[in-house]
């Protein structure tokens, strides 16, 4: 997935993570935000949550402006049950992400929950 257009739908939940990274590396904050449902929530860690497109866009704009680049990790195969999918990635530093995506009416997938690091 190299097209960073926010209008380009994702039809495989496994492509959400590589699309997010490609869009972030391209500085495409709107494209990053477009990978989430309008009322999605991101757990940023340390008890911080962002909810909804406006907050998600601000969050990604700040990260992108800082120059921080998301790392490419090893993805697990998406676990799909009906219109829901669990995606996860082990990052190079050993952290593990987990996300829940939902199939949209047009057959595309968007994240509804994104947890940057799963820890106990």
TASUL-V124514 format. One record per residue. N is the residue number from 1. PHI is phi as a letter, one per 40 degrees, with the letter a starting at -180 (999 if undefined). OMEGA is omega in whole degrees, 0 to 359 (999 if undefined). BURIAL is + if it has 9 or more other C-alpha atoms within 8 Angstrom, else -. Layout:
BEGIN
N;PHI;OMEGA;BURIAL, N;PHI;OMEGA;BURIAL
END
This chain:
BEGIN
1;999;180;-, 2;b;180;-, 3;c;183;-, 4;c;179;+, 5;c;178;-, 6;c;182;+, 7;c;182;-, 8;c;183;-, 9;c;179;-, 10;b;183;+, 11;b;176;-, 12;b;183;-, 13;d;178;+, 14;c;181;+, 15;c;181;+, 16;c;182;+, 17;c;178;-, 18;c;178;+, 19;c;178;+, 20;c;181;+, 21;c;180;+, 22;c;181;+, 23;c;178;+, 24;c;180;+, 25;c;178;+, 26;c;182;-, 27;g;185;-, 28;c;182;+, 29;c;178;+, 30;c;178;-, 31;c;177;+, 32;c;181;+, 33;c;182;+, 34;c;178;+, 35;c;183;+, 36;b;171;+, 37;c;184;+, 38;d;181;-, 39;b;181;+, 40;c;179;+, 41;b;175;+, 42;b;172;+, 43;c;184;+, 44;c;183;+, 45;g;179;+, 46;f;178;-, 47;g;180;-, 48;c;178;-, 49;b;170;+, 50;b;185;+, 51;b;176;+, 52;g;185;+, 53;d;184;+, 54;c;180;-, 55;c;178;+, 56;c;179;+, 57;c;178;+, 58;c;180;-, 59;d;180;+, 60;c;176;+, 61;c;179;+, 62;c;179;-, 63;c;182;+, 64;c;179;+, 65;c;181;-, 66;c;182;-, 67;g;178;-, 68;c;179;-, 69;b;176;-, 70;c;179;-, 71;c;175;-, 72;c;181;-, 73;b;179;-, 74;c;181;-, 75;c;168;-, 76;c;176;-, 77;c;179;-, 78;c;175;+, 79;c;187;-, 80;b;175;-, 81;b;182;-, 82;g;182;-, 83;c;178;-, 84;b;177;+, 85;a;173;+, 86;b;178;+, 87;b;179;+, 88;a;182;+, 89;a;170;+, 90;c;182;+, 91;c;181;+, 92;d;180;+, 93;c;179;-, 94;g;176;-, 95;c;178;+, 96;b;176;+, 97;c;172;+, 98;a;182;+, 99;a;173;+, 100;b;177;+, 101;b;177;+, 102;b;176;+, 103;c;180;+, 104;c;182;+, 105;d;181;-, 106;c;180;-, 107;g;178;-, 108;c;181;+, 109;b;174;+, 110;b;175;+, 111;c;173;+, 112;b;178;+, 113;b;178;+, 114;b;176;+, 115;b;185;+, 116;c;180;+, 117;a;176;+, 118;c;175;+, 119;a;187;-, 120;b;999;-
END
